[in-house]
Amino acid sequence: MPRLGPISPALYRRIVLVTLASLVFIMVTGAAVRLTGSGLGCSTWPQCEPDSLTPRSASDTHGMIEFVNRLITLVVMVFTLAAVIGARKRRPYSRELFRWSLSLPAWVLGNAIVGLLVVVLHLSPISVIGHFLLSLGALWSALVILEKCTQPHAPATGTDGAPSVAPGVVLRRHELAVPTFRRAADWLMVSAGLVLVTGTIVTGSGPHAGDGEADRLPFIVGDVARLHGVGVLLFIGLTLAMLWMARRGDAAASVERRLRALLVVMVLQAAVGYTQYFTGVPAFLVGVHVLGAASVWIAVLRVRLGLSETVLTDASLDEASVDDSADVSAGDRAADEYDGPVEDEPADAPDQESAPVTTA
């Protein structure tokens, strides 16, 4: 059997992108299971029925929908394992990327276990909410890996891409925003989390439980929907405030671009949310809203992860020359106002590609 040889950074980036897309896809198909009333289409787990791995009949629509979703989960697990193997075979090798890649199958396995609880607890809203939040955790890991794929690595002296680092070369982290902007970004993450959690509470209180006999949360849908809407407006307001801060020079142009992308996704998501609320919560729009929630989470993570960059430099250079060499279009404000230490990180190995990450 032929052994898998080294893979390039560009190929590994594509593997991670496909893995990220599969993680988003399984969120949408999982929502489709609930929206079609197929949440208990399979009465047991991991088998569909106590005496059968598959539904007893192909005409069992609910059973087939749930079973196909489980097969898709297996495909997603294969993609996450490919990301782990790819991180190990990637040249130049990065220990940090490999460690992060291990979290991907861990998230999927954890979500499969929660899927068991969802069946055992007969679609308890809390278990379904946990199912969704774990999926967001998997997206977080994938985004971190995707961002780190673009980070430069110090030139190596090895002959096969092994992490043998050239003497005197360090990776220096350079901030792309002033401290006040970074604190605002932390609050942006908090507000995003609150919006997503309140959104799951709205879903857990409304229709589309996944089964006609499933329990719902004891809240009035209109009340929690209005609370969720207030959170969305605050989220959008904070994003607009950060855009204004970026425009005045508190953050790099790259950060501003990511904020603009976040704003577009958020406005579209809010439009879908209000439309589904005033049209009686049709199942199709709920599915679109789930896709939008994943997109918002990805966009806000990209903003937070884009607040610093890694600069490849000679250890003998002084700090001022390193700051001058960084491509920070926010100007001198970020450098002047940053009051924390500049960290030197041990380099893993070379990486000749440092193109900016783009996600759909």
N, C-alpha and C positions, 0 to 999 in steps of 0.2 A: 504494500500500500504506500503510495507516494506521500512524503511528508510535506506539510504546509510550510512554504518558505516565507521569508520576510515580506511584509507589506509596507507600502509607502504611506506617509501621512495623509496624502490626498485620498487614497483608497479607504483608510481608516475613518476619515471624516465622513465619507459616503456611507460607511457601515453605521456610524452613529446617527446620521440623518435618517436613514431607513428605520433604525431602531426607534428613534423619536417619533417618526410618523406612525409606526405600528402601535406605540403606546397611546397616541392620540386616537387612533382608529379603534382600539379595543374599548376606549371610553365611550365612543359613539355606539358601537355595537352592543356594549353592555346596557346603555340607555335604551337601545331598541328592544332589548329583551323585556325591560320593564314596561316600555310604552306600548308593546303589543300584548301585554297581559301574560307574558310567558315566563315570569319570574320563577314559578314553580312547575315549569314544563317538565323538568326532571325532578323526581321526588327525592332522590338521594345524590350523594357525591362521594367519590368521583364517578361512579356509575350513574347512568341516567335513571335506571330502575333497579330495584333490589336484585333482580335476576338477569339484568341486561345492561351492557355497557352503553348501548344505543337505545333510542326510543323504540318501543315495540312495533310501531307502524310508521311508515313514511307519511301517512296521512295525518299523523298527530302533529299539527302545525306548531303548537306551543312547545312540544317536546323537541322538535327538530330545530326550532329557533334557539332554544337554550343549548342544545347539544352542539350546534354549529358555533355558537359563541365560545363554548369551552374548547373547541378545536382551534379557534382563532387565538385563544389564550396560549395554547401550546406553541403556535407559530411565533407569537410574540416572545415566548420564553427562548425559542431557538435564536431569534434575533439578538436578545440580550446576551446569550451565551456566545454568539458570534462576536459581539462587542468585547467580551472578556478575552476571547482567544485573539481577536485582532489587536487588543491592547498589548498582549504578551508578545505577539509577533511583529508589532509595529517597529519600524526602524526609521529614526532613532527611537530606542526604547525609553519609556517614561514610567518610572515607578509610581508616580502620582496618578497618572492616567489609569494604570492597571488597578490601583487600589480603588479608585472611583468606579471603575467598570464593574467591580464585584458587587456594588450596590444595586445594579440594574436587575439581575436575576433574583436578588434578595427581595426587592420590592414586589416583583411579579409573584414569587413564591408566597410572600406574606399576603398578597391580595387573593391568591388562590385559597389560602386557609380561611381568610375572611369570607370568601365565597361559600365555603362549607358552612360557616356560621349563618350566613344569609339564608341558606336552605333550611338548616336546622331550626332557626328562629322564625321561619315562615315569613321572610321578608320584613323583619323588624326594621322600622325606619332608621334606627340608630346604626344597625349593622350595614344598611345600604349606604348611609352617609360615610361610615368608615371605609367602605369599599371605594367610594369616590375620592376621599381624601388621600388614601394610599396611592391612588393613581396619580394624583398631583405630586406626591413625593417622588414617584418614578420619573415624572417629567423634569423635576428639579435636578435629579442626578444626571439625566441625559443632557440637560442644558449646560451643567457645569462641565461635563466631559467635552461637549461641543466647543465651549469657550476655550478650554485648555488646549484643544487641538491646534489652536492658532498661536499659542504662546511660543516665543523663540526659545531655543535651547543652545547652550554653549557649544562651541566647536569641540569635537571629540578627537582624541589621539588614537583611538582604537581603529582597527582595520575592517570591522564588520558591523559598525553601528552600535557596538556595545557601549554602555555608559562609562567610558573612560574619558574624563573631562580634561581639556587642555588647562595647564597651569595658568593662574592669574585671570581666569575668566569667570565672571559672576553674572547672575541674573538679578537685576535690581527692580523692585516694584515701584512704579511711579503712579501717583494719584492723578486722576483726571478731573477731580472736582474738589472744591473747598470743603472744609469740615461741616459747615452749615448745610451745604447741599447734600452731603452724605447722610447727615442726620435726617434730612427731609426724605431721602430715599428709604431710610429705615422705616419711617412712618408710612411711606407709600406701600411698603411690603405689608405692614400691619393692616392698613386699610384694605388692601387687596384680599388678605386672609379673611377679614371680617365680612367683606362682600361675598366671598365664595362660601363661607360657612352659613351666613344668613340665607344665601341662595339655596343651599341644601335643605335648610329648615322649611323654606317655602315649598320646595318640592316634596319634602316629607309630610307636609300638612295638606297637600292638594291631591288632585286625582292622579291617575297613572301610578298606582301602587305596585303594579306588576302582577297582581292577583286580586280578584274580587273580594277575597276574605282577609286580605292583609291589613294589619293595623296601620293607623296613621297617627302622626303627632297631634296632641290635643290643642292645636292652635287654630285660630280663625285665619284662613288663607289671606284675606284682604288685609288684616292687620300686619302679619309678618311680611307680606309683599310690600306694604308701604314702608316698613322698617328697612327692608332690603333696598328699596328705591332711594331712601335717604342716604344709605351707605354708598350707593353708586354715585349719587350726586357729589358727596364729599370726596370720593375717590377721584372723580373727574376734576373737581376743583383743585385738589392737591396736585394733580398732574399738570394742570394749567399753570399753577403757581411755580412749579419746578421748571416748566418751559420758560417762563419769564425769567427765572433765576439763571437758566442756562443762556438765554439770549443776552443777558447783561454781562456775561463772562464768568459765571460761577462754575461752569463745567465745560468740558471739551465739546466740539461740534459733533463728535461721534455719539456722545451721550444725548445731545439734543435730538439727533436723528432717531434714536431709539425711543425717546419720549414721544416724538411725533407719531411713530408707528403704534405705540401703546394707546395714544389718544384716539387714533382712527379705529383700532380694534374695539376700544371701550365704547365709543359712540355707536358703532354698529351693533355691539352686544346689547347696549341699552335700548336701541330701537327694536331689536328682536324681543327683548323682555317686555317692553310696554305693549308691543303688538300682541304677544301671546296672552297678556293679562286682559286686554280689552276685547279679545276674540274668543274667550272661553277656554284658553289653554289647550289648543290643538296639539296632538301628539307630535306632528312633524316639527312644529316650531320649538317644542321642548327639546327635541333631538338637536336642532340647530343651536339652541341655547347652550346645550352641553358642549358642543364643539366650540362655541364662542367662549365658554368659561375656560376651556383648555387653552385657547388662543390668548386670552387675557393673561393667564398665569405665565405662559411662555414669554409674552411681551414684557411683563413687569419684572420677571427674572432677568431678562436681557438687559434691562435698565440697571438693575442692581449689580449684575456681574460685570457691566461695562464701566464701572467707576474707577478702575485702575487697569494698568497694563504692565507687562513685564518688558524691561529694556535690557538688551544684551550689551554688556560693557566690559572694559578692562578694569580689573580691580584696582589698578594704580591711578585711575582717573579720579579726580576729586568730585565731590557731590555736585558742585555747580556745573561742571561740564556734562555730567550725566543728565541734569535737568535740562540743559540747553539742547541736548541731543534728542530728547523725547519729543514726539510729534503731538503736542498738546495745544490744540487750537483754542483752549479756554484762556490762553494768554498767561500772564504772570500772576493773576489773582489766585489760582489754585496753589501755585508754588509758594506764594508769599503768605497765604493764610493757613497752609497746612502746618500744624504744630506737632505732629507726631513724628516718630522716627522713620527713617527710610530703611527698609529691611533688605538685607542681602539674602537671597535664597540659593541653596545648593542646586546646581544645574544637573539635569538628568543626562541629556545627550543632545545631539544636534537635531535641529528641525529647520529645514530651509523654507518652510512655507508659513507665512503669518498673515494670510489674507483675512479680512474681517468676516465674521460669521454672519450669514443671512439665513433666516428661517421664514418659511411661508406663513 
